[in-house]
């Protein structure tokens, strides 16, 4: 997995200082399965993705779906293990967070995320 230093949101707040990317089919399919929960400041970025699952996971996550211009089009909080998100029309990228982090970061639909 590649690691970016951080990403910034619309208000120039640092959302994460460590961004792991899932690029291959297997990395995208397994995502955070078999991994320890993400820590503060860590996220998983999955490109070309319109929906995710938490099948096989042992903990909940938050997810943000982004369109091609970096605009947040959907934010789903506290997705429990063994669930599927709905298909998110227009989504191009998903960012997975530790559960509860979306509440703290005030990341909302309509915000833009910039990858630096």
N, C-alpha and C positions, 0 to 999 in steps of 0.2 A: 504494500500500500504506500502511495505517495503521502507526504506530509507537507502541508502548507504552514507558514508561520501563523497567520491569523486571517480572519475576515472581519470586515467592518459593516455595520448596519447603516441605515439612513441617517441616524443621528451622530455618526462617527464614533459610536461606542464600539469597543472591541467585543465581539461576540465570542470569539474563540481564538486562542493563541496556538492551538494545535489542531489542524484539520486533516484527518485521515481520509483518503479517497479509495473507494472501491471501484476498480476499473475493469477487471476481467469478469467473465461470466460467473465464475465460482466466488470471487470476492463480492460481487453484487448479490448473488443468491444467498450466501451465508451471512454477509454483513456483520452484525454484532453477535451472532450465534457462536457459542463456545468462547466468547470473550468476556473478560471482566467488565463490569459496568464502567461507562465513561466517567472520567473525573471532571471537576469544574474546569472549563476552558478547553475541553476536548469535544470534538464532534466527528461524525462520519458523514462524508459527502458522497452521494451516489448520483452520477450523471445519467441522462437518458432514462429517467424513471418517473412513472406516473402513479405508482402505488407501492406500498411495502407490506411486509408481514413480520410478525414476531413469533412465528412458529419455532419452537425449540428454545426460546429465550427464557431466562429465569427472572427477568426484571422488566419493569415498564420503561418506556422511552417517550420523548416528545419528538415531533417531526414537523418540519417546515417544507412546504412544496413551493418551488420557485419557477417562474416562467423563463423564457429565453433572454429577457432583458434584466434579470436579477430581481424582479419584483416578487414579493411574497404573495402567493395567491391562495394559500391555505395553510393553517397552523392547527395541528392536532396535538392536544396535550394528553399526557398520561395514557399512552397506548399499552394496555396490559399484555402479558405474554399470551401466545396462542391466538392472536387476532390478525385480521387483514384490514388495511385501510381501504376506503373506497378508491376507485379510479378518479384521479384528479385531472380533469380536462385542462389542457394547456400547460401542465407541469413538464419541466425539462430536467429539473434537478431536485433532489431531496437532501435535506440536512437533518441528521438524527442527533438528538441531544439527550443528556441524562434527564430523566423524568423530573419535572419541577423547574427546570432551568428556564423554560419559556416564561413562566410567571415572573421570574426575577429579572429577565433581560428586557421585558416590555417589547418584544418583537411581535409586530402585528401585521395582519393582512394589509397590503399596500406599501409596506416598507421596502426599500431596495437594499440588497446585499451586494457588497463589492468585494471581490476576491483580490487580495493584494499579495 
